[in-house]
């Protein structure tokens, strides 16, 4: 390769191997996104079920409820709403990039050499991988917060049940 040649036009022998590896990593990111979608769905669905049950108990109590139990139930409602909101945010947050776009390939690379096109595609895969990785980390953090908040809501509901049971046992 001479000093005047563009290094991107040089026939790189490992280009196919690099391209295959990057495609595998992008496929793994897609699998991770799908797993995070499932977890976000669990948070939203589970939170909604708990929220419906708590709201039903608050709005239509079977008997007079002590103010402590109502306060705990309201705290659980807030925690459940936050968990559902975080789950929805995580679900709608990530749009995975999957380069290259077919139209870009057609118009930008039709007249270029195969080696140069392959190298540009590798570069676009790397850029997309890095952006996707950052988005997936952010999404994972949101889901950890959502699960933690859901756990707090469940603990508050358990506390409400314990208070109700203790009041029932000691006032009878």
Secondary structure in CASP SS format (residue, H / E / C, confidence):
PFRMAT SS
TARGET T0000
AUTHOR 0000-0000-0000
METHOD secondary structure of the structure
MODEL  1
X C 1.00
X C 1.00
X C 1.00
X C 1.00
X C 1.00
X C 1.00
X H 1.00
X H 1.00
X H 1.00
X C 1.00
X C 1.00
X C 1.00
X C 1.00
X C 1.00
X H 1.00
X H 1.00
X H 1.00
X H 1.00
X H 1.00
X H 1.00
X H 1.00
X H 1.00
X H 1.00
X H 1.00
X H 1.00
X H 1.00
X H 1.00
X H 1.00
X H 1.00
X H 1.00
X H 1.00
X H 1.00
X H 1.00
X H 1.00
X H 1.00
X H 1.00
X H 1.00
X H 1.00
X H 1.00
X H 1.00
X H 1.00
X H 1.00
X H 1.00
X H 1.00
X H 1.00
X H 1.00
X H 1.00
X H 1.00
X H 1.00
X H 1.00
X H 1.00
X H 1.00
X H 1.00
X H 1.00
X H 1.00
X H 1.00
X H 1.00
X H 1.00
X H 1.00
X C 1.00
X C 1.00
X C 1.00
X C 1.00
X C 1.00
X C 1.00
X C 1.00
X H 1.00
X H 1.00
X H 1.00
X H 1.00
X H 1.00
X H 1.00
X H 1.00
X H 1.00
X H 1.00
X H 1.00
X H 1.00
X H 1.00
X H 1.00
X H 1.00
X H 1.00
X H 1.00
X H 1.00
X H 1.00
X H 1.00
X H 1.00
X H 1.00
X H 1.00
X H 1.00
X H 1.00
X H 1.00
X H 1.00
X H 1.00
X C 1.00
X C 1.00
X C 1.00
X C 1.00
X C 1.00
X C 1.00
X C 1.00
X C 1.00
X H 1.00
X H 1.00
X H 1.00
X H 1.00
X H 1.00
X H 1.00
X H 1.00
X H 1.00
X C 1.00
X C 1.00
X C 1.00
X C 1.00
X H 1.00
X H 1.00
X H 1.00
X H 1.00
X H 1.00
X H 1.00
X H 1.00
X H 1.00
X H 1.00
X H 1.00
X H 1.00
X H 1.00
X H 1.00
X H 1.00
X H 1.00
X H 1.00
X H 1.00
X H 1.00
X H 1.00
X H 1.00
X H 1.00
X H 1.00
X H 1.00
X H 1.00
X H 1.00
X H 1.00
X H 1.00
X H 1.00
X H 1.00
X H 1.00
X H 1.00
X H 1.00
X H 1.00
X H 1.00
X H 1.00
X H 1.00
X H 1.00
X H 1.00
X H 1.00
X H 1.00
X H 1.00
X H 1.00
X H 1.00
X H 1.00
X H 1.00
X H 1.00
X H 1.00
X H 1.00
X H 1.00
X H 1.00
X H 1.00
X H 1.00
X H 1.00
X H 1.00
X H 1.00
X H 1.00
X H 1.00
X H 1.00
X C 1.00
END
